[in-house]
Amino acid sequence: MIKVGILTVSDKSSQGEREDLSGKKLKDYIKKLGWCLEQYQIIPDEKEKIVETLLNWCDREKLELILTTGGTGVYPRDVTPEATKEVLTKEVPGISEYIRFISYPHTPFAALSRGVSGIRGQTLIINLPGSPKAIEEIFPYLVEIIKHAISKIKGDSSECFRN
């Protein structure tokens, strides 16, 4: 069972001004997959808070997967990729490239997504867009990639993922 954290980065959702629909979509997917949602938090678009949360979830909580949603665009306060890069020990750009590739048939604005993906210790971190529609369009395609990546991060040298 994969231990997961979902981090929603949104000024409005963190202040209760808007419901966290993308985080809710991710929670629903995690539940359907039978993975264990260990952490869920909504925080504002503040680099220091994002870094602090990611470090805690990777280094202390030892989560295997952190999915962030929000803060990956070009708004002045969108800093999720910068915060994530600060904590990564290895980038895995192919995951983020794949996310954008999946998104292009749905919207040309995928070109504005700046999300990054990578590893810190034994944790895979993936930045996802903040739109519930984008989560629906993207996440199902990532499940097998996530499972395989986590098995490799743990040192599994076999060809198949073992749940």
DSSP file (Angstrom, degrees, kcal/mol; ACC not computed):
  #  RESIDUE AA STRUCTURE BP1 BP2  ACC     N-H-->O    O-->H-N    N-H-->O    O-->H-N    TCO  KAPPA ALPHA  PHI   PSI    X-CA   Y-CA   Z-CA
    1    1 A M              0   0    0      0, 0.0     2,-0.4     0, 0.0    34,-0.1   0.000 360.0 360.0 360.0 129.6    0.0    0.0    0.0
    2    2 A I        -     0   0    0     62,-0.0    34,-2.4    61,-0.0     2,-0.6  -0.657 360.0-136.8 -84.3 128.9    1.4    3.4   -1.0
    3    3 A K  E     -a   36   0A   0     -2,-0.4    61,-1.9    32,-0.2    62,-1.9  -0.775  32.5-170.0 -88.2 118.4    1.6    6.0    1.7
    4    4 A V  E     -ab  37  65A   0     32,-3.2    34,-2.5    -2,-0.6    35,-1.6  -0.826  22.1-165.7-119.0 145.9    0.4    9.3    0.1
    5    5 A G  E     -ab  39  66A   0     60,-2.3    62,-2.7    -2,-0.3     2,-0.5  -0.994   9.4-157.7-123.0 137.2    0.2   13.0    0.9
    6    6 A I  E     -ab  40  67A   0     33,-2.3    35,-2.1    -2,-0.4     2,-0.6  -0.970   8.5-171.5-115.1 122.5   -1.9   15.5   -1.0
    7    7 A L  E     -ab  41  68A   0     60,-2.5    62,-2.2    -2,-0.5     2,-0.6  -0.940   5.4-162.3-118.5 110.6   -0.9   19.1   -0.7
    8    8 A T  E     -ab  42  69A   0     33,-2.7    35,-2.8    -2,-0.6     2,-0.7  -0.814   4.4-160.0 -91.5 125.8   -3.2   21.7   -2.2
    9    9 A V  E     +a   43   0A   0     60,-2.7     2,-0.3    -2,-0.6    62,-0.1  -0.908  36.4 130.1-109.6 106.8   -1.5   25.0   -2.8
   10   10 A S     >  -     0   0    0     33,-2.6     4,-2.1    -2,-0.7     5,-0.2  -0.891  47.9-152.8-161.2 123.0   -4.1   27.8   -3.1
   11   11 A D  H  > S+     0   0    0     -2,-0.3     4,-1.1     2,-0.2     6,-0.2   0.954 102.1  44.5 -59.4 -50.5   -4.5   31.2   -1.4
   12   12 A K  H  4>S+     0   0    0      1,-0.2     5,-2.6     2,-0.2     6,-0.9   0.898 115.0  46.2 -66.6 -42.4   -8.3   31.1   -1.7
   13   13 A S  H >45S+     0   0    0      4,-0.2     3,-1.2     1,-0.2    -1,-0.2   0.879 109.6  54.8 -68.2 -36.1   -8.8   27.5   -0.6
   14   14 A S  H 3<5S+     0   0    0     -4,-2.1    -1,-0.2     1,-0.3    -2,-0.2   0.762 110.6  47.0 -68.3 -22.8   -6.4   28.0    2.4
   15   15 A Q  T 3<5S-     0   0    0     -4,-1.1    -1,-0.3    -3,-0.3    -2,-0.2   0.362 117.5-112.6 -97.5   3.8   -8.5   31.0    3.5
   16   16 A G  T < 5S+     0   0    0     -3,-1.2    -3,-0.2     2,-0.2    -2,-0.1   0.625  86.0 118.4  77.1  13.0  -11.8   29.1    3.0
   17   17 A E  S   <S+     0   0    0     -5,-2.6     2,-0.3    -6,-0.2    -4,-0.2   0.655  78.0  26.6 -85.2 -16.8  -12.9   31.3    0.1
   18   18 A R  S    S-     0   0    0     -6,-0.9    -2,-0.2    -8,-0.1    -1,-0.2  -0.997  84.5-112.1-147.6 140.5  -13.0   28.4   -2.3
   19   19 A E        -     0   0    0     -2,-0.3     2,-1.6     1,-0.1     3,-0.2  -0.440  31.4-119.0 -70.0 144.7  -13.6   24.6   -2.0
   20   20 A D     >  +     0   0    0      1,-0.2     4,-1.6    -7,-0.1    -1,-0.1  -0.626  46.7 161.3 -85.9  81.6  -10.6   22.4   -2.8
   21   21 A L  H  > S+     0   0    0     -2,-1.6     4,-2.1     2,-0.2    -1,-0.2   0.849  70.7  51.0 -74.4 -35.4  -12.1   20.5   -5.7
   22   22 A S  H  > S+     0   0    0    108,-0.4     4,-2.2    -3,-0.2    -1,-0.2   0.905 110.9  48.8 -70.8 -39.8   -8.8   19.3   -7.1
   23   23 A G  H  > S+     0   0    0      2,-0.2     4,-2.5     1,-0.2    -1,-0.2   0.897 110.5  52.1 -62.7 -39.5   -7.6   17.9   -3.8
   24   24 A K  H  X S+     0   0    0     -4,-1.6     4,-2.4     2,-0.2    -2,-0.2   0.909 107.6  51.6 -62.8 -43.0  -10.9   16.2   -3.3
   25   25 A K  H  X S+     0   0    0     -4,-2.1     4,-2.2     1,-0.2    -2,-0.2   0.924 111.1  47.9 -58.8 -45.2  -10.6   14.6   -6.8
   26   26 A L  H  X S+     0   0    0     -4,-2.2     4,-2.6     1,-0.2    -2,-0.2   0.909 109.5  52.5 -63.8 -41.8   -7.1   13.3   -5.8
   27   27 A K  H  X S+     0   0    0     -4,-2.5     4,-2.3     1,-0.2    -1,-0.2   0.909 108.7  51.2 -59.7 -41.8   -8.4   12.0   -2.5
   28   28 A D  H  X S+     0   0    0     -4,-2.4     4,-2.4     2,-0.2    -1,-0.2   0.916 110.9  47.8 -61.8 -44.2  -11.2   10.1   -4.3
   29   29 A Y  H  X S+     0   0    0     -4,-2.2     4,-2.1     2,-0.2     6,-0.2   0.928 110.8  50.9 -62.3 -45.4   -8.6    8.5   -6.7
   30   30 A I  H  X>S+     0   0    0     -4,-2.6     5,-1.8     1,-0.2     4,-0.7   0.908 111.3  48.5 -60.2 -43.1   -6.3    7.5   -3.8
   31   31 A K  H ><5S+     0   0    0     -4,-2.3     3,-1.0     1,-0.2    -1,-0.2   0.927 110.4  50.7 -62.9 -46.0   -9.3    5.9   -2.0
   32   32 A K  H 3<5S+     0   0    0     -4,-2.4    -1,-0.2     1,-0.3    -2,-0.2   0.847 109.5  51.7 -61.3 -34.6  -10.4    3.9   -5.1
   33   33 A L  H 3<5S-     0   0    0     -4,-2.1    -1,-0.3    -5,-0.2    -2,-0.2   0.628 111.7-121.5 -77.4 -13.3   -6.8    2.7   -5.6
   34   34 A G  T <<5 +     0   0    0     -3,-1.0    -3,-0.2    -4,-0.7     2,-0.1   0.654  62.9 145.0  79.2  15.4   -6.6    1.4   -2.0
   35   35 A W      < -     0   0    0     -5,-1.8     2,-0.7    -6,-0.2    -1,-0.3  -0.437  55.0-107.1 -80.9 163.0   -3.6    3.6   -1.3
   36   36 A C  E     -a    3   0A   0    -34,-2.4   -32,-3.2    -2,-0.1     2,-1.1  -0.820  19.7-149.5-100.3 112.7   -3.3    5.1    2.2
   37   37 A L  E     +a    4   0A   0     -2,-0.7   -32,-0.2   -34,-0.2     3,-0.1  -0.699  26.8 166.2 -80.6 103.3   -3.9    8.8    2.5
   38   38 A E  E     +     0   0A   0    -34,-2.5     2,-0.4    -2,-1.1   -33,-0.2   0.805  61.4  21.7 -88.2 -34.1   -1.5    9.7    5.3
   39   39 A Q  E     +a    5   0A   0    -35,-1.6   -33,-2.3     2,-0.0     2,-0.3  -0.994  53.9 172.6-140.6 142.2   -1.5   13.5    4.9
   40   40 A Y  E     +a    6   0A   0     -2,-0.4     2,-0.3   -35,-0.2   -33,-0.2  -0.950  16.1 160.4-147.3 128.9   -3.8   16.1    3.4
   41   41 A Q  E     -a    7   0A   0    -35,-2.1   -33,-2.7    -2,-0.3     2,-0.5  -0.998  29.3-147.9-150.7 148.5   -3.3   19.8    3.8
   42   42 A I  E     +a    8   0A   0     -2,-0.3   -33,-0.2   -35,-0.2   -35,-0.0  -0.984  28.7 169.2-116.6 125.0   -4.3   23.1    2.1
   43   43 A I  E     -a    9   0A   0    -35,-2.8   -33,-2.6    -2,-0.5   -29,-0.2  -0.919  34.0-100.5-132.8 159.3   -1.7   25.9    2.3
   44   44 A P        -     0   0    0      0, 0.0     2,-2.5     0, 0.0   -33,-0.1  -0.253  49.6 -87.2 -72.8 166.6   -1.3   29.3    0.7
   45   45 A D  S    S+     0   0    0    -36,-0.1     2,-0.5     4,-0.1   -36,-0.1  -0.467  80.3 134.5 -73.2  72.8    1.0   30.0   -2.3
   46   46 A E    >>  -     0   0    0     -2,-2.5     4,-2.2     1,-0.1     3,-0.5  -0.975  51.4-147.4-130.3 117.3    4.0   30.7    0.0
   47   47 A K  H 3> S+     0   0    0     -2,-0.5     4,-2.8     1,-0.3     5,-0.2   0.859  96.8  52.8 -52.5 -45.5    7.3   29.1   -0.9
   48   48 A E  H 3> S+     0   0    0      1,-0.2     4,-2.5     2,-0.2    -1,-0.3   0.887 110.5  47.4 -62.1 -40.0    8.5   28.7    2.7
   49   49 A K  H <> S+     0   0    0     -3,-0.5     4,-2.2     2,-0.2    -1,-0.2   0.880 112.4  49.6 -69.6 -37.6    5.3   26.9    3.7
   50   50 A I  H  X S+     0   0    0     -4,-2.2     4,-2.8     2,-0.2     5,-0.2   0.955 113.1  46.4 -64.4 -49.5    5.5   24.6    0.7
   51   51 A V  H  X S+     0   0    0     -4,-2.8     4,-2.7     1,-0.2     5,-0.2   0.930 112.5  50.6 -58.1 -47.7    9.1   23.7    1.4
   52   52 A E  H  X S+     0   0    0     -4,-2.5     4,-2.1    -5,-0.2    -1,-0.2   0.906 112.8  45.9 -58.5 -44.4    8.5   23.1    5.1
   53   53 A T  H  X S+     0   0    0     -4,-2.2     4,-2.7     2,-0.2     5,-0.2   0.931 113.2  48.6 -66.7 -46.1    5.5   20.8    4.3
   54   54 A L  H  X S+     0   0    0     -4,-2.8     4,-2.3     1,-0.2     5,-0.3   0.920 112.2  49.0 -60.9 -44.1    7.4   18.8    1.7
   55   55 A L  H  X>S+     0   0    0     -4,-2.7     4,-2.9    -5,-0.2     5,-0.6   0.920 112.5  48.3 -61.1 -44.1   10.4   18.4    3.9
   56   56 A N  I  X>S+     0   0    0     -4,-2.1     5,-2.5    -5,-0.2     4,-1.8   0.938 113.5  46.0 -61.7 -47.7    8.3   17.2    6.8
   57   57 A W  I  <5S+     0   0    0     -4,-2.7     6,-2.5     3,-0.2    -1,-0.2   0.838 120.9  38.7 -68.3 -32.7    6.3   14.7    4.7
   58   58 A C  I  <5S+     0   0    0     -4,-2.3    64,-0.2    -5,-0.2    -2,-0.2   0.947 127.2  29.1 -78.6 -52.4    9.5   13.4    3.0
   59   59 A D  I  <5S+     0   0    0     -4,-2.9    -3,-0.2    -5,-0.3    -2,-0.2   0.825 134.1  22.3 -86.2 -34.2   12.0   13.3    5.9
   60   60 A R  I  <<S+     0   0    0     -4,-1.8    -3,-0.2    -5,-0.6    -4,-0.1   0.856 129.5  37.9-100.6 -46.8    9.8   12.8    9.0
   61   61 A E  S   <S-     0   0    0     -5,-2.5    -4,-0.2     2,-0.0    -3,-0.2   0.702  90.6-145.2 -80.0 -19.9    6.6   11.3    7.8
   62   62 A K        -     0   0    0     -6,-0.4    -4,-0.2    -4,-0.2   -59,-0.1   0.871  27.7-179.8  56.9  41.7    8.4    9.1    5.2
   63   63 A L        -     0   0    0     -6,-2.5   -59,-0.2     1,-0.1    -1,-0.1  -0.390  25.7-148.1 -68.1 151.8    5.6    9.3    2.7
   64   64 A E  S    S+     0   0    0    -61,-1.9    60,-2.6     1,-0.3     2,-0.4   0.734  80.5  26.8 -91.4 -26.1    6.2    7.4   -0.6
   65   65 A L  E     -bc   4 124A   0    -62,-1.9   -60,-2.3    58,-0.2     2,-0.5  -0.993  58.6-172.4-142.6 130.2    4.2    9.8   -2.8
   66   66 A I  E     -bc   5 125A   0     58,-2.8    60,-2.6    -2,-0.4     2,-0.6  -0.989   7.3-168.1-121.5 123.2    3.4   13.5   -2.5
   67   67 A L  E     -bc   6 126A   0    -62,-2.7   -60,-2.5    -2,-0.5     2,-0.3  -0.947   5.3-165.8-108.5 118.7    0.9   14.9   -5.0
   68   68 A T  E     -bc   7 127A   0     58,-2.6    60,-2.6    -2,-0.6     2,-0.4  -0.795   0.9-165.5 -99.0 149.2    0.7   18.7   -5.0
   69   69 A T  E     +bc   8 128A   0    -62,-2.2   -60,-2.7    -2,-0.3    61,-0.2  -0.990  50.1  17.6-135.4 127.3   -2.1   20.5   -6.8
   70   70 A G  S    S+     0   0    0     58,-1.8   -60,-0.1    -2,-0.4    58,-0.1  -0.101  82.1  71.7 101.7 158.1   -2.1   24.1   -7.6
   71   71 A G        +     0   0    0    -62,-0.1     9,-1.5     9,-0.1   -61,-0.1   0.688  65.9 110.8  75.5  20.5    0.5   26.9   -7.9
   72   72 A T        +     0   0    0      8,-0.2    42,-2.9     7,-0.1    43,-0.2   0.390  57.4  82.7-106.9   3.3    2.1   25.6  -11.1
   73   73 A G  S    S-     0   0    0     40,-0.2    40,-0.1    41,-0.1     7,-0.0   0.197  93.1 -88.9 -89.6-151.0    1.0   28.3  -13.5
   74   74 A V  S    S+     0   0    0      3,-0.0    39,-0.1     5,-0.0    -1,-0.0   0.256  74.9 126.1-113.1  10.6    2.3   31.7  -14.4
   75   75 A Y  S >  S-     0   0    0      1,-0.1     3,-1.7     2,-0.0     0, 0.0  -0.369  74.8-111.1 -62.1 150.5    0.5   33.9  -11.9
   76   76 A P  T 3  S+     0   0    0      0, 0.0    -1,-0.1     0, 0.0     0, 0.0   0.831 117.7  47.4 -54.9 -33.7    2.9   36.0   -9.8
   77   77 A R  T 3  S+     0   0    0    -31,-0.0     2,-0.9     2,-0.0    -2,-0.0   0.487  80.0 113.3 -89.9  -1.1    2.2   33.9   -6.7
   78   78 A D    <   +     0   0    0     -3,-1.7     4,-0.1     1,-0.2    -6,-0.1  -0.597  28.2 143.2 -73.3 106.2    2.6   30.5   -8.3
   79   79 A V     >  +     0   0    0     -2,-0.9     4,-2.5     2,-0.1     5,-0.2   0.229  26.2 111.7-130.2  11.8    5.7   29.1   -6.7
   80   80 A T  H  > S+     0   0    0     -9,-1.5     4,-2.6     1,-0.2     5,-0.2   0.917  81.3  48.8 -58.0 -45.4    5.0   25.4   -6.2
   81   81 A P  H  > S+     0   0    0      0, 0.0     4,-2.8     0, 0.0    -1,-0.2   0.914 111.8  49.0 -62.1 -40.4    7.7   24.3   -8.8
   82   82 A E  H  > S+     0   0    0      2,-0.2     4,-1.4     1,-0.2    -2,-0.2   0.922 113.5  46.5 -64.2 -42.8   10.3   26.6   -7.3
   83   83 A A  H  X S+     0   0    0     -4,-2.5     4,-0.8     2,-0.2    -1,-0.2   0.909 113.3  49.5 -64.7 -41.8    9.6   25.2   -3.8
   84   84 A T  H >X S+     0   0    0     -4,-2.6     4,-1.5    -5,-0.2     3,-1.2   0.926 107.3  53.6 -65.0 -44.7    9.6   21.6   -5.0
   85   85 A K  H 3< S+     0   0    0     -4,-2.8    -1,-0.2     1,-0.3    -2,-0.2   0.845 101.4  62.3 -57.7 -33.1   12.9   22.1   -6.8
   86   86 A E  H 3< S+     0   0    0     -4,-1.4    -1,-0.3     1,-0.2    -2,-0.2   0.795 111.3  36.2 -64.5 -28.2   14.4   23.3   -3.6
   87   87 A V  H << S+     0   0    0     -3,-1.2    -1,-0.2    -4,-0.8    -2,-0.2   0.636  93.2 104.8-101.1 -15.5   13.7   20.0   -1.8
   88   88 A L     <  -     0   0    0     -4,-1.5    32,-0.2     1,-0.1     3,-0.1  -0.361  43.5-172.1 -70.0 143.8   14.4   17.5   -4.6
   89   89 A T  S    S+     0   0    0     30,-3.1     2,-0.3     1,-0.4    31,-0.2   0.617  83.3  21.6-100.3 -22.7   17.5   15.4   -4.7
   90   90 A K  E    S-D  119   0A   0     29,-1.8    29,-3.1     2,-0.0    -1,-0.4  -0.983  74.3-142.4-142.8 131.4   16.7   14.1   -8.2
   91   91 A E  E     -D  118   0A   0     -2,-0.3    27,-0.3    27,-0.2     3,-0.1  -0.705   5.0-163.4 -88.1 147.7   14.4   15.6  -10.9
   92   92 A V    >>  +     0   0    0     25,-3.0     3,-1.3    -2,-0.3     4,-0.8  -0.700  15.6 172.2-125.7  76.2   12.3   13.2  -13.0
   93   93 A P  H 3>  +     0   0    0      0, 0.0     4,-2.6     0, 0.0     5,-0.2   0.752  66.3  72.9 -63.4 -24.8   11.4   15.6  -15.8
   94   94 A G  H 3> S+     0   0    0      1,-0.2     4,-2.4     2,-0.2     5,-0.1   0.844  93.3  54.5 -59.8 -34.0    9.8   12.9  -17.9
   95   95 A I  H <> S+     0   0    0     -3,-1.3     4,-2.2     2,-0.2    -1,-0.2   0.943 111.5  43.5 -65.1 -46.5    6.8   12.7  -15.6
   96   96 A S  H  X S+     0   0    0     -4,-0.8     4,-2.1     2,-0.2    -2,-0.2   0.875 113.0  52.1 -68.1 -36.5    6.1   16.4  -15.9
   97   97 A E  H  X S+     0   0    0     -4,-2.6     4,-2.5     2,-0.2    -1,-0.2   0.916 109.9  50.1 -62.4 -41.9    6.6   16.2  -19.7
   98   98 A Y  H  X S+     0   0    0     -4,-2.4     4,-2.7    -5,-0.2    -2,-0.2   0.892 107.1  54.4 -63.7 -40.8    4.1   13.4  -19.8
   99   99 A I  H  X S+     0   0    0     -4,-2.2     4,-1.7     1,-0.2    -1,-0.2   0.933 111.3  44.7 -58.8 -46.7    1.6   15.4  -17.8
  100  100 A R  H  X S+     0   0    0     -4,-2.1     4,-1.7     2,-0.2    -2,-0.2   0.904 111.5  53.6 -64.7 -40.7    1.8   18.2  -20.3
  101  101 A F  H  < S+     0   0    0     -4,-2.5    -2,-0.2     1,-0.2     3,-0.2   0.916 109.4  48.0 -59.3 -44.8    1.6   15.8  -23.2
  102  102 A I  H  < S+     0   0    0     -4,-2.7     4,-0.3     1,-0.2    -1,-0.2   0.856 112.6  51.2 -62.6 -35.0   -1.6   14.3  -21.8
  103  103 A S  H >X S+     0   0    0     -4,-1.7     4,-1.9    -5,-0.2     3,-1.6   0.776  88.3  79.3 -77.2 -28.7   -3.0   17.7  -21.3
  104  104 A Y  T 3< S+     0   0    0     -4,-1.7    -1,-0.2     1,-0.3    -2,-0.1   0.847  88.4  54.9 -55.3 -41.0   -2.4   19.2  -24.8
  105  105 A P  T 34 S+     0   0    0      0, 0.0    -1,-0.3     0, 0.0    -2,-0.1   0.770 114.2  43.5 -63.3 -21.2   -5.4   17.5  -26.5
  106  106 A H  T <4 S-     0   0    0     -3,-1.6    -2,-0.2     1,-0.3    -3,-0.1   0.784 130.8  -2.0 -92.4 -31.7   -7.6   19.1  -23.8
  107  107 A T    ><  -     0   0    0     -4,-1.9     3,-1.3     1,-0.1    -1,-0.3  -0.936  47.3-143.1-161.8 134.6   -6.2   22.6  -23.7
  108  108 A P  G >  S+     0   0    0      0, 0.0     3,-1.7     0, 0.0     4,-0.1   0.691  96.6  79.3 -70.0 -15.7   -3.3   24.5  -25.4
  109  109 A F  G >   +     0   0    0      1,-0.3     3,-2.1     2,-0.2     4,-0.2   0.552  65.6  88.4 -71.3  -5.2   -2.8   26.2  -22.1
  110  110 A A  G X  S+     0   0    0     -3,-1.3     3,-1.7     1,-0.3    -1,-0.3   0.780  74.0  72.6 -57.9 -25.2   -1.0   23.1  -20.9
  111  111 A A  G <  S+     0   0    0     -3,-1.7    -1,-0.3     1,-0.3    -2,-0.2   0.702  91.4  56.5 -63.2 -18.7    2.0   24.9  -22.4
  112  112 A L  G <  S+     0   0    0     -3,-2.1     2,-0.3    -4,-0.1    -1,-0.3   0.494  80.0 111.3 -91.5  -4.7    1.9   27.3  -19.4
  113  113 A S    <   -     0   0    0     -3,-1.7   -40,-0.2    -4,-0.2   -13,-0.1  -0.550  41.1-178.6 -73.9 130.4    2.1   24.5  -16.8
  114  114 A R        +     0   0    0    -42,-2.9    -1,-0.1    -2,-0.3   -41,-0.1   0.203  27.2 145.8-113.1  13.5    5.5   24.7  -14.9
  115  115 A G        -     0   0    0    -43,-0.2     2,-0.3   -19,-0.1   -15,-0.1  -0.128  29.5-160.0 -55.6 147.5    5.0   21.6  -12.7
  116  116 A V        -     0   0    0     12,-0.1    11,-2.1   -20,-0.0     2,-0.3  -0.828   4.6-157.3-123.5 164.7    8.0   19.5  -11.8
  117  117 A S  E     + E   0 126A   0     -2,-0.3   -25,-3.0     9,-0.2     2,-0.3  -0.980  27.9 119.9-140.2 151.1    8.5   16.0  -10.6
  118  118 A G  E     -DE  91 125A   0      7,-2.4     7,-3.2    -2,-0.3     2,-0.4  -0.985  46.5 -78.9 176.8-166.2   11.3   14.3   -8.7
  119  119 A I  E     -DE  90 124A   0    -29,-3.1   -30,-3.1    -2,-0.3   -29,-1.8  -0.934  17.7-176.4-127.0 140.8   12.6   12.4   -5.7
  120  120 A R  E >  S- E   0 123A   0      3,-2.2     3,-2.2    -2,-0.4     2,-0.4  -0.952  73.5 -48.6-131.3 116.9   13.7   13.3   -2.3
  121  121 A G  T 3  S-     0   0    0     -2,-0.4   -62,-0.1     1,-0.3   -63,-0.0  -0.449 125.0 -20.3  60.9-117.1   15.0   10.3   -0.3
  122  122 A Q  T 3  S+     0   0    0     -2,-0.4     2,-0.5   -64,-0.2    -1,-0.3   0.051 117.2 102.2-109.6  22.3   12.4    7.6   -0.8
  123  123 A T  E <   - E   0 120A   0     -3,-2.2    -3,-2.2    30,-0.1     2,-0.5  -0.923  58.3-150.0-115.6 130.8    9.6    9.9   -1.8
  124  124 A L  E     -cE  65 119A   0    -60,-2.6   -58,-2.8    -2,-0.5     2,-0.5  -0.852  16.7-164.5 -93.3 128.6    8.2   10.7   -5.3
  125  125 A I  E     -cE  66 118A   0     -7,-3.2    -7,-2.4    -2,-0.5     2,-0.4  -0.966   7.6-177.7-118.1 128.4    6.9   14.2   -5.6
  126  126 A I  E     -cE  67 117A   0    -60,-2.6   -58,-2.6    -2,-0.5     2,-0.5  -0.988  17.6-145.9-129.3 124.7    4.6   15.2   -8.5
  127  127 A N  E     -c   68   0A   0    -11,-2.1   -58,-0.2    -2,-0.4   -60,-0.1  -0.784  23.3-174.8 -86.3 125.2    3.3   18.7   -9.1
  128  128 A L  E     -c   69   0A   0    -60,-2.6   -58,-1.8    -2,-0.5   -56,-0.1  -0.832  30.5 -94.0-115.7 156.7   -0.2   18.6  -10.7
  129  129 A P        -     0   0    0      0, 0.0    -1,-0.1     0, 0.0     6,-0.0  -0.174  31.1-120.5 -62.6 164.8   -2.4   21.5  -12.0
  130  130 A G  S    S+     0   0    0    -61,-0.2  -108,-0.4     4,-0.1  -107,-0.1   0.296  80.0 102.7 -91.4   9.4   -4.9   23.0   -9.6
  131  131 A S     >  -     0   0    0      1,-0.1     4,-2.2  -109,-0.1     5,-0.1  -0.800  64.2-147.1 -97.3 130.5   -7.9   22.3  -11.8
  132  132 A P  H  > S+     0   0    0      0, 0.0     4,-2.2     0, 0.0     5,-0.1   0.864 103.4  55.4 -61.6 -33.8  -10.3   19.3  -11.0
  133  133 A K  H  > S+     0   0    0      2,-0.2     4,-2.0     1,-0.2     5,-0.2   0.917 107.3  49.0 -62.9 -43.1  -10.8   18.8  -14.7
  134  134 A A  H  > S+     0   0    0      2,-0.2     4,-2.1     1,-0.2     5,-0.3   0.898 108.3  53.6 -63.8 -40.4   -7.1   18.5  -15.2
  135  135 A I  H  X S+     0   0    0     -4,-2.2     4,-2.2     1,-0.2    -1,-0.2   0.932 109.5  48.6 -59.7 -45.3   -6.8   16.0  -12.4
  136  136 A E  H  < S+     0   0    0     -4,-2.2    -1,-0.2     1,-0.2    -2,-0.2   0.882 115.0  45.0 -60.5 -39.5   -9.5   13.9  -14.1
  137  137 A E  H  < S+     0   0    0     -4,-2.0    -1,-0.2    -5,-0.1    -2,-0.2   0.784 125.2  29.3 -76.3 -28.2   -7.7   14.1  -17.4
  138  138 A I  H >X S+     0   0    0     -4,-2.1     3,-1.5    -5,-0.2     4,-0.6   0.889 103.0  66.1-101.0 -50.2   -4.2   13.4  -16.1
  139  139 A F  H >X S+     0   0    0     -4,-2.2     3,-1.8    -5,-0.3     4,-0.9   0.828  93.9  58.4 -57.4 -43.0   -4.2   11.2  -13.0
  140  140 A P  H 34 S+     0   0    0      0, 0.0     3,-0.4     0, 0.0     4,-0.4   0.840 105.7  52.9 -56.2 -30.2   -5.5    7.9  -14.4
  141  141 A Y  H <4 S+     0   0    0     -3,-1.5     4,-0.4     1,-0.2    -2,-0.2   0.653 106.6  53.9 -76.6 -15.2   -2.6    7.9  -16.9
  142  142 A L  H <X S+     0   0    0     -3,-1.8     4,-3.1    -4,-0.6     5,-0.2   0.633  81.4  89.1 -93.4 -14.7   -0.1    8.3  -14.1
  143  143 A V  H  X S+     0   0    0     -4,-0.9     4,-2.5    -3,-0.4     5,-0.2   0.906  92.4  40.3 -55.6 -52.1   -1.1    5.4  -11.8
  144  144 A E  H  > S+     0   0    0     -4,-0.4     4,-2.4     1,-0.2    -1,-0.2   0.878 115.6  52.2 -67.2 -36.5    1.2    2.7  -13.4
  145  145 A I  H  > S+     0   0    0     -4,-0.4     4,-2.9     2,-0.2    -2,-0.2   0.928 110.6  48.7 -62.8 -44.4    4.0    5.2  -13.8
  146  146 A I  H  X S+     0   0    0     -4,-3.1     4,-2.7     2,-0.2     5,-0.2   0.941 111.8  48.2 -60.6 -48.9    3.7    6.1  -10.1
  147  147 A K  H  X S+     0   0    0     -4,-2.5     4,-1.9    -5,-0.2    -1,-0.2   0.919 114.7  45.5 -60.3 -44.0    3.7    2.5   -8.9
  148  148 A H  H  X S+     0   0    0     -4,-2.4     4,-2.1     2,-0.2    -1,-0.2   0.930 112.9  50.1 -66.1 -44.7    6.7    1.6  -11.1
  149  149 A A  H  X S+     0   0    0     -4,-2.9     4,-2.8     1,-0.2    -2,-0.2   0.920 110.1  50.1 -60.3 -44.3    8.6    4.6  -10.0
  150  150 A I  H  X S+     0   0    0     -4,-2.7     4,-1.9     1,-0.2    -1,-0.2   0.899 108.6  52.3 -63.9 -39.3    8.0    4.0   -6.3
  151  151 A S  H  <>S+     0   0    0     -4,-1.9     5,-2.7    -5,-0.2    -1,-0.2   0.906 112.8  45.4 -62.6 -39.2    9.1    0.4   -6.6
  152  152 A K  H ><5S+     0   0    0     -4,-2.1     3,-1.5     3,-0.2    -2,-0.2   0.894 108.6  55.1 -71.0 -39.7   12.4    1.5   -8.3
  153  153 A I  H 3<5S+     0   0    0     -4,-2.8    -1,-0.2     1,-0.3    -2,-0.2   0.868 106.7  52.7 -59.6 -35.5   12.9    4.3   -5.7
  154  154 A K  T 3<5S-     0   0    0     -4,-1.9    -1,-0.3    -5,-0.2    -2,-0.2   0.539 125.6-105.2 -77.3  -6.7   12.7    1.5   -3.0
  155  155 A G  T < 5 +     0   0    0     -3,-1.5     2,-0.5     1,-0.3    -3,-0.2   0.593  62.1 159.1  95.6  11.2   15.3   -0.5   -4.9
  156  156 A D      < -     0   0    0     -5,-2.7    -1,-0.3    -6,-0.2    -2,-0.1  -0.573  19.0-172.4 -69.6 119.0   13.2   -3.2   -6.5
  157  157 A S        +     0   0    0     -2,-0.5    -1,-0.2     2,-0.0    -5,-0.1   0.429  49.0 106.0 -95.3   0.6   15.2   -4.5   -9.4
  158  158 A S  S    S-     0   0    0      2,-0.2    -2,-0.0     1,-0.1    -7,-0.0  -0.245  78.2-119.1 -74.0 170.2   12.5   -6.7  -10.8
  159  159 A E  S    S+     0   0    0      2,-0.1     2,-0.3    -2,-0.0    -1,-0.1   0.703  90.5  58.6 -82.1 -21.7   10.6   -5.8  -14.0
  160  160 A C  S    S-     0   0    0     -9,-0.0     2,-0.3   -12,-0.0    -2,-0.2  -0.811  82.6-115.0-116.1 150.6    7.2   -5.6  -12.4
  161  161 A F        -     0   0    0     -2,-0.3     2,-0.6   -17,-0.0   -13,-0.1  -0.616  24.0-153.9 -78.2 138.7    5.7   -3.5   -9.6
  162  162 A R              0   0    0     -2,-0.3    -6,-0.0   -15,-0.2    -1,-0.0  -0.967 360.0 360.0-116.3 118.2    4.6   -5.5   -6.5
  163  163 A N              0   0    0     -2,-0.6    -1,-0.1  -161,-0.0    -2,-0.0   0.453 360.0 360.0 -77.9 360.0    1.8   -3.9   -4.5
